[in-house]
Structures are given as C-alpha cells and as structure tokens.
Amino acid sequence: MRSLNQSSISEFLLLGLSRQPHQQQLLFLFFLTMYLATVLGNLLIILAISTDSRLHTPMYFFLSNLSFMDICFSSTTVPKLNKKQTSSTMSVSGHVNQLCLLNTFFHFLFHSYQYMQFFYLASDLYSAFELLFYNKAFPSYYILSTILF
C-alpha cells in the first residue's frame, strides 16, 4: 500500500530584491515614488476630464476609466511589495493560498479590464477618424453598456 504525502505549505519565504539594508531602503523609495506618481498622475487625469465639460466625449470617458483601472492595477501589487520590503520577517504565512489567489484574481481582473478599455479606445478613435460623428456612431446606451460588460 502506498503512503501519500501529508505535508502542507503554511508559509513561504520572500527573498526580495536585495538583502542589504541600504539597497532595500533605496528600492522602497523607488517603488513608493513610482507608485505615488502613478496614482497622482491618474487622479489628475480623472480630475481634468471630470471638470472640463469639453472633455465629456466617449474617448475621454474611456480614458478616465483606463486611468481608474491603472490605479487599481498598480494598487494590487506595489503596496504589498513595499510592506514586505520594509518588514523584518521575509515569510508570508497564514492563509497563503487564499490571499495569493485573491491577489492574483484582482491582478488579472484589472489587467483584462485594461485591455478591454484599450479596445474601446481604439474603436472609438477609429470611428472618430472614419465616421467623424460621435453621437450617431456611439449613442449613450452603447457607452453605458461598455461599463457594465
């Protein structure tokens, strides 16, 4: 009779990008700066589009959705990376499988939604060049349906 492997994984080690404290601080500052620049830049794009009434066209609507998804996408990995970069323990324990699966799910969800937004932006740009009329080519129910699906 065969015996089955009864071991389970309760934690795993993150080795990080560097083990030297000085380099870890530099990497933390680099990732934090890039994350804050990404969030601030995308928030400024959303604010500019929402405040200027001339930018209330489908292309800018999709661009503001893309900026929001970029904030969500970068927020799935960078804060956790910076938290582990500064902590003294390099192990991830607890409900490892559930947390990793949840993080992976949101990572792929926001990434696939970004590709859908790229498609909508490209189709909107194509119709703007070819048809030269937004309101007839993209009625308001089409724009609302792209958000829901």
Backbone hydrogen bonds, N-H to C=O, Kabsch-Sander energy under -0.5 kcal/mol:
donor,donor_aa,acceptor,acceptor_aa,energy
10,S,8,S,-0.6
12,F,92,V,-1.7
14,L,90,M,-4.1
15,L,13,L,-0.7
24,Q,20,Q,-2.3
25,Q,21,P,-2.1
26,L,22,H,-1.9
27,L,23,Q,-2.6
28,F,24,Q,-2.4
29,L,25,Q,-2.4
30,F,26,L,-2.4
31,F,27,L,-2.8
32,L,28,F,-2.5
33,T,29,L,-2.5
34,M,30,F,-2.4
35,Y,31,F,-2.3
36,L,32,L,-2.7
37,A,33,T,-2.3
38,T,34,M,-2.0
39,V,35,Y,-2.6
40,L,36,L,-2.7
41,G,37,A,-2.4
42,N,38,T,-2.2
43,L,39,V,-2.3
44,L,40,L,-2.1
45,I,41,G,-1.8
46,I,42,N,-2.3
47,L,43,L,-2.5
48,A,44,L,-2.5
49,I,45,I,-2.2
50,S,46,I,-2.3
51,T,47,L,-1.9
52,D,48,A,-1.6
53,S,51,T,-0.6
55,L,52,D,-1.2
56,H,53,S,-1.2
57,T,55,L,-1.3
61,F,57,T,-2.1
62,F,58,P,-2.5
63,L,59,M,-1.9
64,S,60,Y,-2.3
65,N,61,F,-1.9
66,L,62,F,-2.3
67,S,63,L,-2.1
68,F,64,S,-2.1
69,M,65,N,-2.4
70,D,66,L,-1.8
71,I,67,S,-1.8
72,C,68,F,-2.2
73,F,69,M,-2.8
74,S,70,D,-2.4
75,S,71,I,-1.5
76,T,73,F,-1.0
77,T,74,S,-0.5
78,V,74,S,-1.5
81,L,77,T,-2.2
82,N,78,V,-2.6
83,K,79,P,-2.2
84,K,80,K,-2.3
85,Q,81,L,-1.8
86,T,82,N,-1.4
87,S,83,K,-1.2
92,V,12,F,-2.9
93,S,91,S,-0.6
94,G,10,S,-0.7
96,V,94,G,-2.0
99,L,95,H,-2.3
100,C,96,V,-2.5
101,L,97,N,-2.3
102,L,98,Q,-2.4
103,N,99,L,-2.5
104,T,100,C,-2.5
105,F,101,L,-2.5
106,F,102,L,-2.3
107,H,103,N,-2.3
108,F,104,T,-2.5
109,L,105,F,-2.4
110,F,106,F,-2.5
111,H,107,H,-1.8
112,S,108,F,-2.6
113,Y,109,L,-2.0
114,Q,110,F,-1.8
115,Y,111,H,-1.6
116,M,112,S,-1.9
117,Q,113,Y,-2.1
118,F,114,Q,-2.3
119,F,115,Y,-2.0
120,Y,116,M,-2.3
121,L,117,Q,-2.6
122,A,118,F,-2.4
123,S,119,F,-2.6
124,D,120,Y,-2.3
125,L,121,L,-2.5
126,Y,122,A,-2.4
127,S,123,S,-2.2
128,A,124,D,-1.9
129,F,125,L,-2.0
130,E,126,Y,-2.6
131,L,127,S,-2.2
132,L,127,S,-1.2
137,A,133,F,-1.0
138,F,134,Y,-3.3
142,Y,139,P,-0.9
143,I,139,P,-1.4
144,L,140,S,-2.1
145,S,141,Y,-1.7
146,T,142,Y,-1.4
147,I,143,I,-0.9
148,L,144,L,-1.5
149,F,145,S,-1.7
